[in-house]
Amino acid sequence: MGNLGIYQTMTTVMKAMGGPAKALTLGVAVVGTAGYGVIRLGEFGGKKLFEAAKATLANRRARSEVIEEVFTIHTDGVDDDGLEFKAGGQYRVLEQDGDAVLIELFGDDDGHYVSGAFLATISDFPAGLPTADE
């Protein structure tokens, strides 16, 4: 179909719609409504994205408050991997990812991953610290 075929199709469609004025009015209404819908969806998605980013940043700030902080052990304990903690000992938090906390236990040259929930039961590590999943 060449240019003449497209022209014939357009004139047929416009005639069926009641003329070019009504076709133009309908076209503007459809395009305007679709554009408004796209803008509103983008605004909604933008707000949700902003809220999620804000919550993630708040959780990261809360978790980063314990990094490089030294905590004191108040109760003897052994974690799931057999690492022993003695009352009066201290450790430094090197990193945290979710409930996994990388610590440097003073008197031990190795770094160890320990559950944050476990650390909260045997030391002054803050309980209920936000995790990366929250």
C-alpha positions as CSV (number, residue, x, y, z in Angstrom):
1,M,0.0,0.0,0.0
2,G,1.5,3.3,-1.0
3,N,0.8,6.9,0.1
4,L,-2.5,6.9,-1.7
5,G,-3.6,3.7,0.2
6,I,-2.8,5.3,3.5
7,Y,-4.7,8.4,2.6
8,Q,-7.7,6.4,1.5
9,T,-7.7,4.5,4.8
10,M,-7.4,7.7,6.9
11,T,-10.2,9.4,5.0
12,T,-12.4,6.3,5.4
13,V,-11.7,6.2,9.2
14,M,-12.3,9.9,9.6
15,K,-15.6,9.7,7.7
16,A,-16.7,6.8,9.9
17,M,-15.9,8.9,13.0
18,G,-18.0,11.8,11.8
19,G,-15.4,14.0,10.1
20,P,-11.9,15.4,10.8
21,A,-13.0,17.6,13.7
22,K,-14.4,14.8,15.7
23,A,-11.5,12.5,14.8
24,L,-9.0,15.2,15.9
25,T,-10.9,15.7,19.2
26,L,-10.9,12.0,19.9
27,G,-7.2,11.7,19.0
28,V,-6.3,14.6,21.3
29,A,-8.4,13.0,24.1
30,V,-6.8,9.6,23.7
31,V,-3.3,11.0,23.5
32,G,-3.9,13.3,26.5
33,T,-5.4,10.6,28.7
34,A,-2.6,8.2,27.8
35,G,0.1,10.9,28.5
36,Y,-1.6,11.7,31.9
37,G,-1.6,8.0,32.8
38,V,2.1,7.6,31.9
39,I,3.0,10.7,34.0
40,R,1.0,9.5,37.0
41,L,2.6,6.0,36.8
42,G,6.0,7.5,36.6
43,E,5.3,9.7,39.6
44,F,4.0,6.7,41.6
45,G,7.1,4.6,40.7
46,G,9.4,7.5,41.5
47,K,7.8,8.0,44.9
48,K,8.2,4.3,45.7
49,L,11.8,4.3,44.5
50,F,12.6,7.3,46.6
51,E,11.0,5.7,49.7
52,A,12.9,2.5,49.2
53,A,16.2,4.3,48.8
54,K,15.5,6.4,51.9
55,A,14.8,3.3,54.0
56,T,17.9,1.5,52.7
57,L,20.0,4.5,53.5
58,A,18.6,4.7,57.0
59,N,19.3,1.0,57.6
60,R,22.8,1.4,56.3
61,R,23.5,4.3,58.6
62,A,22.2,2.4,61.6
63,R,24.4,-0.6,60.7
64,S,27.4,1.5,60.1
65,E,27.2,3.0,63.6
66,V,28.6,-0.2,65.0
67,I,31.5,-0.6,62.5
68,E,34.9,0.0,64.2
69,E,33.2,0.1,67.6
70,V,34.6,-2.0,70.4
71,F,32.2,-4.1,72.5
72,T,32.7,-5.8,75.8
73,I,31.7,-9.4,76.5
74,H,29.7,-9.8,79.7
75,T,28.8,-13.5,79.5
76,D,30.8,-16.6,78.6
77,G,29.6,-18.2,75.4
78,V,30.4,-20.4,72.4
79,D,29.0,-19.6,68.9
80,D,27.8,-22.2,66.4
81,D,31.3,-22.6,64.9
82,G,32.9,-23.3,68.3
83,L,34.4,-19.8,68.8
84,E,34.7,-19.2,72.5
85,F,33.9,-15.8,74.1
86,K,35.1,-15.1,77.7
87,A,33.5,-12.5,80.0
88,G,35.6,-9.4,80.2
89,G,37.0,-9.9,76.7
90,Q,36.5,-7.4,73.9
91,Y,36.0,-7.4,70.1
92,R,35.8,-4.9,67.3
93,V,33.2,-5.0,64.6
94,L,34.8,-4.8,61.2
95,E,31.7,-5.2,58.9
96,Q,28.1,-6.3,59.0
97,D,25.9,-7.8,56.3
98,G,22.5,-8.7,57.6
99,D,22.9,-10.8,60.8
100,A,26.4,-11.8,59.9
101,V,28.9,-9.7,61.7
102,L,32.7,-9.8,61.0
103,I,34.5,-9.2,64.2
104,E,38.1,-9.0,65.4
105,L,38.3,-10.8,68.8
106,F,41.1,-9.2,70.8
107,G,43.8,-11.7,71.5
108,D,43.0,-13.6,68.3
109,D,44.7,-12.7,65.0
110,D,41.8,-14.0,62.8
111,G,38.6,-12.3,61.8
112,H,35.4,-14.3,62.6
113,Y,31.8,-14.1,61.2
114,V,29.4,-14.3,64.1
115,S,25.6,-13.9,64.4
116,G,24.6,-10.4,65.5
117,A,21.7,-12.0,67.5
118,F,24.3,-14.2,69.4
119,L,26.6,-11.2,70.0
120,A,23.6,-9.3,71.5
121,T,23.1,-12.1,74.1
122,I,26.7,-12.3,75.3
123,S,27.9,-8.7,75.0
124,D,26.8,-5.0,74.8
125,F,26.3,-5.4,71.0
126,P,22.9,-3.6,70.2
127,A,20.0,-6.1,69.8
128,G,17.5,-5.6,67.0
129,L,19.9,-3.7,64.7
130,P,18.4,-3.3,61.2
131,T,19.6,-5.8,58.7
132,A,20.2,-5.4,55.0
133,D,17.0,-7.3,54.3
134,E,14.8,-4.9,56.3
